[in-house]
Amino acid sequence: MVSYPAAQHRTIMAVDVAGYNNPSRTMAHLREVHDGLWRVLRTSFAETGIPWDVCFVENTGDGAMILLPPEVGKADLVAELPARMHAELRRHNHVHAAQARIDLRLALHAGEVAKGSHGSISKAVSATFRLLEAPAAKAAQKESAADLALITSELLYEDVVRQDPAAEPQAYRRIEVKVKPGEHPAWAWLRLLGGTDSAEVAVPQTRVPADPLPFTALVEALLAITCVRNAESRRLLLEMFSRREIAEAVPHQAEDRLHVIELARTCERYDGGLEELLATVRLLDPMSPQVQRLGAVIASRSAHGVR
């Protein structure tokens, strides 16, 4: 029997050079882009105080995948690294021809990562690369000519970016992540640095239905999630609420469906209560299609001010 080391929680960064395979780039241009990318990464990390040699770094050809150890604070990544990286990109682009320009997309997420015989094994890593390929992010960067498009998972945005004013959470826009036809959409947050002023950029937004999804849709979305449907994990879920006044106001019901209905009704009565519920569910089940569906239902009802 083969024994594998345990998975570890890591912060995951994926970067990609926009338009890397543009036909106008010659081999000489690609060499400048390649060398420039690694110079930007190393310099940005050094200026942010993140030791390069403690990270697992994998060259992906037109970008990189970087796993950061737990001791590197996520707050540093979202509050300091973007500005440092943008400055280095501006320096590179200022002295290079258009064909050697680096416009960068950077995706940030976090989750469990295991080591296999030929590299990393992780659903969170796969999710990070889906963020990197989000059509909405690509379109917004192209339209604005931004040097850097920073895309964070909704989990990382809610837990880290929104909690730190230095991370400029107001500079982000919520976007849909749907890379392949027919797949369940996920959600992410996008910040553009450089190019057109990010406050004026028309970032593609998810269309909100003319009418809010019904309360029954909220209940069914919650019941589709195992950690909500199961009584024991639902108890843990309520214990993890940061807003204790909401958790303590949920009336107890012995029957699962009735208790979930009470949970939904209680959260909806509080300002930001459904968002608190969603953020807590994501701590137990970060990226499943069922949780993404719950996010869509909550976004629909919140957009219409349902209380």
C-alpha positions in Angstrom: 0.0 0.0 0.0 1.4 3.4 -1.0 1.4 6.1 1.7 1.1 9.7 0.6 1.9 12.8 2.6 -1.2 14.6 4.0 -2.6 17.5 2.0 -1.8 21.0 3.3 -3.8 24.2 3.2 -1.9 26.6 0.8 -2.5 30.0 -0.8 -2.5 29.5 -4.5 -1.4 32.0 -7.1 -1.6 31.5 -10.9 -0.4 34.1 -13.4 -0.7 34.3 -17.1 0.6 36.7 -19.7 -2.3 38.0 -21.8 -1.8 37.5 -25.5 1.4 35.5 -25.0 0.9 33.7 -28.3 0.1 36.7 -30.4 1.5 36.2 -33.9 3.3 39.5 -33.8 5.6 38.3 -31.1 8.9 36.9 -32.4 11.1 34.5 -30.5 13.2 37.5 -29.4 10.0 39.1 -28.0 9.0 36.0 -26.2 12.4 35.7 -24.6 12.0 39.3 -23.3 8.5 38.5 -22.0 9.6 35.3 -20.4 12.6 36.9 -18.6 10.6 40.0 -17.7 7.8 37.9 -16.1 10.1 36.1 -13.8 11.9 39.4 -12.9 8.5 41.0 -12.1 7.5 38.1 -9.9 10.8 37.8 -8.0 11.1 41.6 -7.5 7.5 42.0 -6.4 7.8 39.1 -3.9 11.0 40.6 -2.5 9.5 44.1 -2.1 6.5 42.6 -0.4 8.7 40.6 2.0 7.7 37.2 0.7 10.8 34.9 0.5 10.8 33.3 -2.9 12.6 30.2 -1.8 9.8 29.1 0.6 7.3 28.9 -2.3 6.7 26.0 -4.7 7.0 27.5 -8.2 6.0 25.8 -11.4 6.6 27.3 -14.9 3.5 26.9 -17.0 5.0 28.3 -20.2 3.1 31.5 -20.6 2.8 32.0 -16.8 3.4 30.3 -13.5 1.7 28.5 -10.6 2.9 29.4 -7.1 2.0 27.7 -3.9 2.7 29.8 -0.8 3.2 28.3 2.6 0.7 29.0 5.5 3.1 31.4 7.2 2.8 33.9 4.3 -0.1 36.1 5.3 -2.9 36.4 2.7 -3.4 40.0 3.8 0.1 40.9 2.4 -0.8 39.4 -0.9 -3.9 41.4 -1.4 -2.8 44.6 0.3 0.8 45.0 -0.9 1.6 42.7 -3.7 -0.7 44.1 -6.4 0.8 47.6 -6.2 4.3 46.3 -6.2 3.6 44.0 -9.2 1.9 46.8 -11.1 4.9 49.1 -10.6 7.2 46.4 -11.9 5.0 45.8 -14.9 5.0 49.5 -15.7 8.8 49.6 -15.5 9.0 46.7 -17.9 6.5 48.0 -20.4 8.0 51.5 -20.4 11.3 50.3 -21.9 10.1 47.5 -24.2 8.4 47.4 -27.6 4.7 46.7 -27.8 5.4 43.1 -28.9 7.4 42.5 -25.6 4.8 44.1 -23.4 3.5 42.2 -20.4 -0.1 42.5 -19.5 -0.7 40.0 -16.6 -3.6 38.2 -15.2 -3.2 37.0 -11.6 -5.6 34.7 -9.8 -5.6 34.1 -6.0 -7.4 31.3 -4.1 -6.7 29.0 -1.2 -7.4 25.4 -0.4 -6.0 21.9 0.3 -3.1 20.8 -1.9 -1.6 17.3 -2.0 1.6 16.1 -3.6 1.4 13.4 -6.2 4.1 11.5 -8.0 4.2 14.1 -10.8 3.1 17.3 -9.2 0.3 18.9 -7.2 -3.2 17.4 -6.8 -5.8 19.8 -5.7 -9.4 20.9 -6.6 -8.4 24.3 -5.3 -5.6 24.6 -7.9 -8.0 23.6 -10.7 -10.4 26.3 -9.4 -7.6 28.9 -9.4 -6.9 28.2 -13.1 -10.6 28.5 -13.9 -10.5 32.0 -12.3 -7.5 32.8 -14.5 -9.4 31.9 -17.6 -12.6 33.7 -16.8 -13.9 35.4 -20.0 -15.2 38.4 -18.1 -11.7 39.1 -16.7 -10.1 38.7 -20.1 -12.6 41.0 -21.8 -12.3 43.7 -19.1 -8.5 43.7 -19.2 -8.5 44.0 -23.0 -11.1 46.8 -23.0 -9.2 48.8 -20.4 -5.7 48.0 -21.5 -4.9 47.3 -17.8 -1.3 46.2 -17.0 -2.6 43.8 -14.3 -5.9 42.0 -13.8 -6.2 40.6 -10.3 -8.9 38.0 -9.8 -9.7 36.5 -6.4 -12.0 33.7 -5.5 -15.2 34.8 -3.7 -13.9 32.9 -0.6 -10.7 34.8 -0.5 -12.4 38.1 -1.3 -14.9 37.7 1.6 -12.4 36.4 4.1 -9.4 38.6 3.3 -9.9 41.4 0.9 -13.2 42.7 2.3 -11.7 42.6 5.8 -8.8 44.9 5.1 -9.3 48.5 3.9 -5.6 48.5 2.7 -6.6 45.9 0.1 -9.0 48.4 -1.5 -12.1 46.1 -1.6 -14.1 48.9 -3.2 -11.9 48.6 -6.3 -13.1 45.1 -7.1 -16.1 44.1 -9.2 -18.0 40.8 -8.9 -17.8 38.7 -12.1 -19.1 35.4 -13.3 -16.6 32.6 -14.0 -17.9 30.2 -16.6 -15.1 28.9 -18.8 -16.8 26.0 -20.6 -20.3 25.8 -22.1 -22.7 24.0 -19.8 -20.6 24.2 -16.7 -22.0 25.6 -13.5 -20.9 29.2 -13.0 -18.7 30.3 -10.2 -18.1 33.8 -8.8 -15.0 35.8 -8.5 -13.9 39.4 -7.8 -11.8 41.4 -10.3 -9.6 44.4 -9.8 -7.9 46.2 -12.7 -4.6 48.1 -12.3 -3.4 50.4 -15.0 -5.0 51.4 -18.3 -8.3 53.0 -18.0 -9.2 54.1 -14.5 -10.6 51.0 -12.8 -13.5 53.0 -11.4 -14.6 53.8 -15.0 -14.1 50.4 -16.5 -17.3 48.7 -17.5 -16.6 45.2 -16.1 -19.0 42.7 -17.4 -21.5 41.9 -14.7 -23.7 39.0 -14.2 -27.2 39.7 -15.4 -29.7 40.0 -12.6 -33.2 38.5 -13.3 -36.0 41.0 -13.6 -37.7 39.3 -10.6 -35.9 37.8 -7.6 -35.8 34.0 -7.4 -38.5 32.8 -5.0 -37.9 31.8 -1.4 -38.5 28.2 -2.3 -35.4 28.4 -4.6 -33.4 29.5 -1.6 -34.6 26.7 0.5 -34.0 24.1 -2.2 -30.5 25.5 -2.8 -29.7 25.2 0.8 -31.0 21.6 1.1 -28.9 20.6 -1.9 -25.7 21.3 0.2 -24.7 18.4 2.4 -23.3 20.5 5.3 -26.7 22.3 5.5 -29.0 19.4 4.9 -27.3 17.2 7.6 -28.3 18.1 11.2 -24.9 17.6 12.8 -23.0 19.7 10.2 -25.8 22.3 10.3 -25.2 22.6 14.0 -21.5 23.2 13.3 -22.4 25.7 10.6 -24.4 27.8 13.0 -21.6 27.6 15.6 -19.2 29.1 13.0 -21.4 32.2 12.3 -19.3 35.3 13.1 -22.6 37.2 13.6 -23.8 35.4 16.7 -27.1 37.4 16.8 -28.2 35.7 13.6 -27.2 32.1 14.7 -28.9 32.5 18.1 -32.1 33.8 16.5 -32.7 30.7 14.4 -35.6 28.7 15.9 -34.9 25.0 16.4 -36.9 22.5 14.4 -36.4 18.7 14.7 -37.2 18.1 11.1 -34.4 19.0 8.7 -36.4 20.8 6.1 -38.3 22.9 8.6 -35.0 23.9 10.4 -33.5 24.9 7.1 -36.5 27.0 6.3 -36.2 28.8 9.7 -32.5 29.3 9.0 -33.2 30.9 5.6 -36.0 33.1 7.0 -33.9 34.3 9.9 -30.9 35.1 7.8 -33.0 37.0 5.3 -34.4 39.2 8.1 -31.0 40.6 8.9 -29.1 43.1 6.7 -26.3 41.0 5.1 -27.6 37.9 6.8 -27.7 35.8 3.6 -24.2 36.8 2.7 -23.1 35.8 6.2 -24.8 32.4 5.6 -23.1 32.0 2.2 -19.6 32.9 3.6 -20.0 30.4 6.4 -21.2 27.6 4.1 -18.1 28.3 1.9 -15.8 27.6 4.9 -17.2 24.0 4.9 -17.8 23.6 1.2 -15.8 26.2 -0.8 -16.3 25.5 -4.5 -19.0 22.9 -5.2 -21.6 23.5 -7.9 -24.3 23.4 -5.2 -22.7 26.2 -3.3 -22.3 28.2 -6.5 -26.0 27.8 -7.1 -26.7 29.0 -3.6 -24.6 32.1 -4.3 -26.6 32.8 -7.5 -29.9 32.5 -5.6 -28.7 34.8 -2.8 -27.3 37.3 -5.3 -30.7 37.4 -7.0 -32.7 38.0 -3.8 -30.2 40.5 -2.4 -30.1 42.5 -5.7 -33.9 43.1 -5.3 -33.7 43.9 -1.7 -35.8 40.9 -0.5 -36.0 40.9 3.3 
